[in-house]
Amino acid sequence: MIVKMTTKRQVTFPRKVVERLGLKEGDSLQISETPDGILIRPHRFDPKKLAPLRGKIRSDLPAPDLEDVRHAYALNPRLRD
């Protein structure tokens, strides 16, 4: 599969690739250099990293609105990688 980079260093991925990976606007991608070239993968959250918090969050709290969290994450540069 061949894609083209624009003058702004942007790349458009084919729709079928985006849909197969379940990507949405605002999702992060992890880019790694390999001996064979560049590897691009979705940056997925690892729920195992939350294990130390188990039992520290009250179970009667409502579930967070993930769209609000995503929006806040996008606006706050301190929360980005």
The first five atom37 places (N, CA, C, CB, O) and aatype in JSON, in Angstrom:
{
  "aatype": [12, 9, 19, 11, 12, 16, 16, 11, 1, 5, 19, 16, 13, 14, 1, 11, 19, 19, 6, 1, 10, 7, 10, 11, 6, 7, 3, 15, 10, 5, 9, 15, 6, 16, 14, 3, 7, 9, 10, 9, 1, 14, 8, 1, 13, 3, 14, 11, 11, 10, 0, 14, 10, 1, 7, 11, 9, 1, 15, 3, 10, 14, 0, 14, 3, 10, 6, 3, 19, 1, 8, 0, 18, 0, 10, 2, 14, 1, 10, 1, 3],
  "atom_mask": [
    [1, 1, 1, 1, 1],
    [1, 1, 1, 1, 1],
    [1, 1, 1, 1, 1],
    [1, 1, 1, 1, 1],
    [1, 1, 1, 1, 1],
    [1, 1, 1, 1, 1],
    [1, 1, 1, 1, 1],
    [1, 1, 1, 1, 1],
    [1, 1, 1, 1, 1],
    [1, 1, 1, 1, 1],
    [1, 1, 1, 1, 1],
    [1, 1, 1, 1, 1],
    [1, 1, 1, 1, 1],
    [1, 1, 1, 1, 1],
    [1, 1, 1, 1, 1],
    [1, 1, 1, 1, 1],
    [1, 1, 1, 1, 1],
    [1, 1, 1, 1, 1],
    [1, 1, 1, 1, 1],
    [1, 1, 1, 1, 1],
    [1, 1, 1, 1, 1],
    [1, 1, 1, 0, 1],
    [1, 1, 1, 1, 1],
    [1, 1, 1, 1, 1],
    [1, 1, 1, 1, 1],
    [1, 1, 1, 0, 1],
    [1, 1, 1, 1, 1],
    [1, 1, 1, 1, 1],
    [1, 1, 1, 1, 1],
    [1, 1, 1, 1, 1],
    [1, 1, 1, 1, 1],
    [1, 1, 1, 1, 1],
    [1, 1, 1, 1, 1],
    [1, 1, 1, 1, 1],
    [1, 1, 1, 1, 1],
    [1, 1, 1, 1, 1],
    [1, 1, 1, 0, 1],
    [1, 1, 1, 1, 1],
    [1, 1, 1, 1, 1],
    [1, 1, 1, 1, 1],
    [1, 1, 1, 1, 1],
    [1, 1, 1, 1, 1],
    [1, 1, 1, 1, 1],
    [1, 1, 1, 1, 1],
    [1, 1, 1, 1, 1],
    [1, 1, 1, 1, 1],
    [1, 1, 1, 1, 1],
    [1, 1, 1, 1, 1],
    [1, 1, 1, 1, 1],
    [1, 1, 1, 1, 1],
    [1, 1, 1, 1, 1],
    [1, 1, 1, 1, 1],
    [1, 1, 1, 1, 1],
    [1, 1, 1, 1, 1],
    [1, 1, 1, 0, 1],
    [1, 1, 1, 1, 1],
    [1, 1, 1, 1, 1],
    [1, 1, 1, 1, 1],
    [1, 1, 1, 1, 1],
    [1, 1, 1, 1, 1],
    [1, 1, 1, 1, 1],
    [1, 1, 1, 1, 1],
    [1, 1, 1, 1, 1],
    [1, 1, 1, 1, 1],
    [1, 1, 1, 1, 1],
    [1, 1, 1, 1, 1],
    [1, 1, 1, 1, 1],
    [1, 1, 1, 1, 1],
    [1, 1, 1, 1, 1],
    [1, 1, 1, 1, 1],
    [1, 1, 1, 1, 1],
    [1, 1, 1, 1, 1],
    [1, 1, 1, 1, 1],
    [1, 1, 1, 1, 1],
    [1, 1, 1, 1, 1],
    [1, 1, 1, 1, 1],
    [1, 1, 1, 1, 1],
    [1, 1, 1, 1, 1],
    [1, 1, 1, 1, 1],
    [1, 1, 1, 1, 1],
    [1, 1, 1, 1, 1]
  ],
  "atom_positions": [
    [[0.84, -1.16, 0.0], [0.0, 0.0, 0.0], [0.9, 1.23, 0.0], [-0.97, -0.01, 1.21], [1.86, 1.31, 0.77]],
    [[0.6, 2.17, -0.83], [1.39, 3.39, -0.96], [0.52, 4.58, -0.59], [1.97, 3.53, -2.41], [-0.6, 4.72, -1.08]],
    [[1.06, 5.46, 0.27], [0.39, 6.7, 0.61], [1.37, 7.84, 0.34], [-0.09, 6.71, 2.11], [2.58, 7.61, 0.25]],
    [[0.86, 9.04, 0.21], [1.69, 10.18, -0.13], [1.72, 11.18, 1.02], [1.18, 10.86, -1.42], [0.69, 11.42, 1.66]],
    [[2.89, 11.76, 1.29], [3.02, 12.76, 2.32], [2.83, 14.14, 1.69], [4.39, 12.65, 3.04], [3.36, 14.41, 0.61]],
    [[2.06, 15.02, 2.38], [1.83, 16.37, 1.87], [2.98, 17.28, 2.28], [0.5, 16.93, 2.4], [3.9, 16.86, 2.99]],
    [[2.94, 18.52, 1.82], [3.98, 19.49, 2.19], [3.95, 19.8, 3.68], [3.8, 20.77, 1.4], [4.93, 20.3, 4.23]],
    [[2.82, 19.51, 4.34], [2.71, 19.71, 5.79], [3.08, 18.44, 6.56], [1.29, 20.15, 6.15], [2.8, 18.35, 7.76]],
    [[3.69, 17.47, 5.89], [4.11, 16.19, 6.48], [2.92, 15.38, 6.99], [5.09, 16.43, 7.62], [3.05, 14.64, 7.96]],
    [[1.78, 15.52, 6.35], [0.59, 14.76, 6.72], [0.4, 13.61, 5.75], [-0.66, 15.67, 6.74], [0.73, 13.7, 4.57]],
    [[-0.15, 12.51, 6.28], [-0.41, 11.31, 5.48], [-1.86, 10.91, 5.68], [0.55, 10.15, 5.87], [-2.36, 10.93, 6.8]],
    [[-2.53, 10.56, 4.6], [-3.9, 10.08, 4.69], [-3.89, 8.57, 4.54], [-4.81, 10.73, 3.61], [-3.36, 8.03, 3.57]],
    [[-4.49, 7.89, 5.54], [-4.56, 6.44, 5.5], [-5.82, 6.01, 4.77], [-4.52, 5.85, 6.92], [-6.85, 6.67, 4.89]],
    [[-5.76, 4.92, 4.02], [-6.96, 4.42, 3.35], [-8.05, 4.08, 4.36], [-6.62, 3.18, 2.51], [-7.77, 3.62, 5.46]],
    [[-9.29, 4.3, 3.96], [-10.44, 4.08, 4.83], [-10.47, 2.67, 5.42], [-11.72, 4.34, 4.07], [-10.74, 2.5, 6.6]],
    [[-10.19, 1.66, 4.58], [-10.28, 0.29, 5.09], [-9.27, 0.03, 6.19], [-10.08, -0.71, 3.95], [-9.54, -0.76, 7.1]],
    [[-8.1, 0.66, 6.15], [-7.1, 0.5, 7.19], [-7.59, 1.15, 8.49], [-5.75, 1.11, 6.75], [-7.49, 0.56, 9.56]],
    [[-8.11, 2.36, 8.37], [-8.61, 3.09, 9.53], [-9.76, 2.34, 10.19], [-9.06, 4.51, 9.12], [-9.81, 2.23, 11.41]],
    [[-10.67, 1.82, 9.38], [-11.81, 1.08, 9.92], [-11.38, -0.23, 10.56], [-12.84, 0.81, 8.82], [-11.88, -0.6, 11.62]],
    [[-10.45, -0.94, 9.93], [-9.99, -2.22, 10.46], [-9.3, -2.04, 11.82], [-9.03, -2.89, 9.48], [-9.42, -2.9, 12.69]],
    [[-8.58, -0.93, 11.99], [-7.88, -0.67, 13.24], [-8.77, 0.03, 14.27], [-6.64, 0.16, 12.98], [-8.36, 0.22, 15.41]],
    [[-9.97, 0.41, 13.87], [-10.89, 1.08, 14.79], [-10.43, 2.46, 15.2], [0.0, 0.0, 0.0], [-10.68, 2.9, 16.32]],
    [[-9.74, 3.16, 14.29], [-9.22, 4.49, 14.6], [-10.3, 5.55, 14.42], [-8.03, 4.82, 13.71], [-11.18, 5.44, 13.57]],
    [[-10.21, 6.59, 15.26], [-11.13, 7.72, 15.18], [-10.32, 9.0, 15.23], [-12.19, 7.68, 16.32], [-9.16, 9.0, 15.64]],
    [[-10.94, 10.09, 14.82], [-10.29, 11.39, 14.89], [-9.82, 11.65, 16.32], [-11.25, 12.52, 14.42], [-10.57, 11.44, 17.28]],
    [[-8.59, 12.09, 16.46], [-8.03, 12.37, 17.78], [-7.26, 11.22, 18.39], [0.0, 0.0, 0.0], [-6.58, 11.4, 19.4]],
    [[-7.35, 10.01, 17.8], [-6.59, 8.87, 18.32], [-5.09, 9.1, 18.12], [-7.03, 7.56, 17.63], [-4.69, 9.81, 17.2]],
    [[-4.3, 8.51, 18.97], [-2.84, 8.62, 18.87], [-2.27, 7.4, 18.16], [-2.2, 8.77, 20.26], [-2.77, 6.29, 18.29]],
    [[-1.21, 7.64, 17.42], [-0.5, 6.57, 16.73], [0.94, 6.55, 17.25], [-0.54, 6.75, 15.18], [1.54, 7.6, 17.46]],
    [[1.46, 5.37, 17.44], [2.84, 5.22, 17.89], [3.69, 4.92, 16.67], [2.97, 4.08, 18.97], [3.4, 4.0, 15.91]],
    [[4.76, 5.69, 16.48], [5.66, 5.51, 15.34], [7.0, 5.03, 15.86], [5.81, 6.83, 14.52], [7.58, 5.65, 16.75]],
    [[7.5, 3.93, 15.3], [8.8, 3.37, 15.7], [9.65, 3.16, 14.46], [8.61, 2.04, 16.48], [9.16, 2.74, 13.41]],
    [[10.93, 3.44, 14.62], [11.87, 3.14, 13.54], [12.33, 1.7, 13.71], [13.1, 4.13, 13.53], [12.64, 1.27, 14.83]],
    [[12.36, 0.96, 12.63], [12.83, -0.43, 12.65], [13.92, -0.57, 11.59], [11.65, -1.46, 12.41], [14.08, 0.32, 10.75]],
    [[14.66, -1.66, 11.6], [15.66, -1.86, 10.55], [15.03, -1.9, 9.15], [16.42, -3.16, 10.8], [15.7, -1.6, 8.16]],
    [[13.75, -2.27, 9.08], [13.08, -2.36, 7.78], [12.35, -1.09, 7.37], [12.11, -3.5, 7.79], [11.85, -1.0, 6.25]],
    [[12.27, -0.1, 8.26], [11.56, 1.13, 7.94], [10.81, 1.66, 9.15], [0.0, 0.0, 0.0], [11.3, 1.61, 10.28]],
    [[9.61, 2.17, 8.89], [8.8, 2.77, 9.95], [7.62, 1.86, 10.26], [8.3, 4.18, 9.53], [6.95, 1.35, 9.37]],
    [[7.37, 1.67, 11.56], [6.23, 0.89, 12.02], [5.25, 1.86, 12.69], [6.68, -0.26, 13.01], [5.63, 2.58, 13.61]],
    [[4.01, 1.87, 12.22], [2.97, 2.74, 12.79], [1.91, 1.85, 13.39], [2.36, 3.7, 11.71], [1.33, 1.0, 12.72]],
    [[1.64, 2.07, 14.69], [0.62, 1.27, 15.4], [-0.28, 2.21, 16.19], [1.28, 0.22, 16.33], [0.15, 3.28, 16.61]],
    [[-1.53, 1.79, 16.41], [-2.38, 2.58, 17.3], [-1.78, 2.58, 18.7], [-3.84, 2.03, 17.32], [-1.28, 1.55, 19.16]],
    [[-1.83, 3.7, 19.37], [-1.35, 3.8, 20.75], [-2.53, 3.43, 21.63], [-0.79, 5.24, 21.09], [-3.44, 4.24, 21.83]],
    [[-2.51, 2.23, 22.16], [-3.62, 1.71, 22.96], [-3.32, 1.86, 24.44], [-3.9, 0.24, 22.61], [-2.17, 1.75, 24.88]],
    [[-4.35, 2.1, 25.2], [-4.26, 2.21, 26.64], [-4.18, 0.8, 27.23], [-5.47, 2.99, 27.22], [-4.94, -0.08, 26.84]],
    [[-3.27, 0.6, 28.16], [-3.11, -0.7, 28.82], [-3.8, -0.66, 30.18], [-1.6, -1.07, 28.99], [-3.28, -0.05, 31.12]],
    [[-4.97, -1.29, 30.31], [-5.7, -1.23, 31.58], [-4.94, -1.84, 32.76], [-7.03, -1.92, 31.43], [-5.27, -1.55, 33.91]],
    [[-3.94, -2.68, 32.5], [-3.16, -3.26, 33.59], [-2.41, -2.19, 34.38], [-2.17, -4.3, 33.03], [-2.07, -2.39, 35.54]],
    [[-2.15, -1.06, 33.75], [-1.43, 0.02, 34.43], [-2.28, 0.65, 35.53], [-1.02, 1.1, 33.43], [-1.76, 1.36, 36.39]],
    [[-3.59, 0.39, 35.52], [-4.48, 0.93, 36.54], [-4.61, 0.01, 37.76], [-5.84, 1.19, 35.95], [-5.28, 0.36, 38.72]],
    [[-3.99, -1.15, 37.72], [-4.12, -2.12, 38.81], [-3.82, -1.52, 40.19], [-3.19, -3.29, 38.56], [-4.52, -1.86, 41.14]],
    [[-2.82, -0.65, 40.34], [-2.57, -0.08, 41.66], [-3.73, 0.76, 42.2], [-1.33, 0.77, 41.62], [-3.8, 1.01, 43.4]],
    [[-4.62, 1.19, 41.34], [-5.77, 2.01, 41.77], [-6.97, 1.17, 42.2], [-6.19, 2.93, 40.66], [-7.93, 1.7, 42.76]],
    [[-6.91, -0.13, 41.95], [-8.04, -1.01, 42.29], [-8.38, -0.86, 43.77], [-7.72, -2.5, 41.95], [-7.51, -0.96, 44.64]],
    [[-9.65, -0.62, 44.04], [-10.11, -0.46, 45.41], [-9.97, 0.94, 45.96], [0.0, 0.0, 0.0], [-10.44, 1.22, 47.06]],
    [[-9.34, 1.85, 45.22], [-9.15, 3.22, 45.69], [-10.18, 4.18, 45.11], [-7.76, 3.7, 45.34], [-10.27, 5.33, 45.54]],
    [[-10.95, 3.73, 44.14], [-11.98, 4.56, 43.53], [-13.33, 4.02, 43.97], [-11.86, 4.58, 41.96], [-13.61, 2.83, 43.86]],
    [[-14.17, 4.92, 44.47], [-15.48, 4.49, 44.97], [-16.32, 3.89, 43.83], [-16.24, 5.68, 45.62], [-16.37, 4.44, 42.74]],
    [[-16.96, 2.78, 44.1], [-17.76, 2.09, 43.07], [-19.1, 2.77, 42.81], [-17.99, 0.66, 43.48], [-19.74, 2.47, 41.81]],
    [[-19.53, 3.68, 43.69], [-20.81, 4.35, 43.48], [-20.7, 5.59, 42.61], [-21.4, 4.73, 44.8], [-21.72, 6.24, 42.34]],
    [[-19.51, 5.93, 42.15], [-19.34, 7.08, 41.25], [-19.81, 6.71, 39.84], [-17.85, 7.54, 41.22], [-19.67, 5.56, 39.42]],
    [[-20.38, 7.69, 39.12], [-20.81, 7.4, 37.75], [-19.6, 7.18, 36.84], [-21.69, 8.54, 37.2], [-18.51, 7.69, 37.1]],
    [[-19.79, 6.43, 35.78], [-18.71, 6.2, 34.81], [-18.37, 7.52, 34.13], [-19.12, 5.13, 33.74], [-19.26, 8.33, 33.87]],
    [[-17.09, 7.77, 33.84], [-16.71, 9.02, 33.18], [-17.2, 9.05, 31.73], [-15.19, 9.2, 33.21], [-17.35, 8.01, 31.09]],
    [[-17.46, 10.25, 31.24], [-17.82, 10.44, 29.84], [-16.52, 10.45, 29.04], [-18.65, 11.77, 29.63], [-15.77, 11.43, 29.11]],
    [[-16.24, 9.4, 28.3], [-14.96, 9.27, 27.61], [-14.75, 10.34, 26.54], [-14.85, 7.91, 26.98], [-13.6, 10.71, 26.27]],
    [[-15.81, 10.84, 25.95], [-15.66, 11.92, 24.96], [-15.18, 13.2, 25.66], [-17.0, 12.18, 24.21], [-14.37, 13.93, 25.1]],
    [[-15.67, 13.47, 26.86], [-15.19, 14.62, 27.62], [-13.72, 14.45, 27.99], [-16.03, 14.82, 28.9], [-12.95, 15.41, 27.92]],
    [[-13.35, 13.24, 28.38], [-11.95, 12.97, 28.72], [-11.06, 13.15, 27.5], [-11.8, 11.54, 29.29], [-10.0, 13.77, 27.58]],
    [[-11.5, 12.61, 26.36], [-10.72, 12.75, 25.13], [-10.56, 14.22, 24.75], [-11.38, 11.98, 23.98], [-9.48, 14.64, 24.32]],
    [[-11.63, 15.0, 24.9], [-11.59, 16.42, 24.56], [-10.6, 17.16, 25.47], [-13.0, 17.05, 24.66], [-9.8, 17.96, 25.0]],
    [[-10.67, 16.89, 26.77], [-9.76, 17.53, 27.72], [-8.31, 17.15, 27.43], [-10.13, 17.16, 29.16], [-7.42, 17.99, 27.52]],
    [[-8.09, 15.89, 27.08], [-6.75, 15.4, 26.75], [-6.2, 16.15, 25.53], [-6.79, 13.87, 26.47], [-5.02, 16.52, 25.51]],
    [[-7.04, 16.36, 24.53], [-6.6, 17.03, 23.31], [-6.26, 18.49, 23.57], [-7.66, 16.93, 22.23], [-5.39, 19.04, 22.89]],
    [[-6.92, 19.12, 24.52], [-6.7, 20.54, 24.79], [-5.53, 20.82, 25.73], [-7.94, 21.13, 25.36], [-5.01, 21.94, 25.74]],
    [[-5.12, 19.84, 26.52], [-4.08, 20.05, 27.51], [-2.76, 19.44, 27.07], [-4.51, 19.47, 28.86], [-2.6, 18.22, 27.12]],
    [[-1.79, 20.26, 26.63], [-0.53, 19.7, 26.12], [0.27, 18.94, 27.17], [0.33, 20.82, 25.57], [1.1, 18.11, 26.81]],
    [[0.04, 19.19, 28.47], [0.76, 18.46, 29.52], [0.34, 17.01, 29.6], [0.54, 19.13, 30.87], [1.06, 16.19, 30.17]],
    [[-0.83, 16.67, 29.04], [-1.31, 15.29, 29.08], [-0.88, 14.46, 27.89], [-2.8, 15.28, 29.18], [-1.12, 13.25, 27.84]],
    [[-0.24, 15.09, 26.92], [0.17, 14.37, 25.71], [1.54, 13.73, 25.91], [0.2, 15.31, 24.5], [2.31, 14.15, 26.77]],
    [[1.83, 12.7, 25.09], [3.14, 12.04, 25.12], [4.21, 12.99, 24.67], [3.15, 10.77, 24.25], [5.39, 12.63, 24.63]]
  ]
}
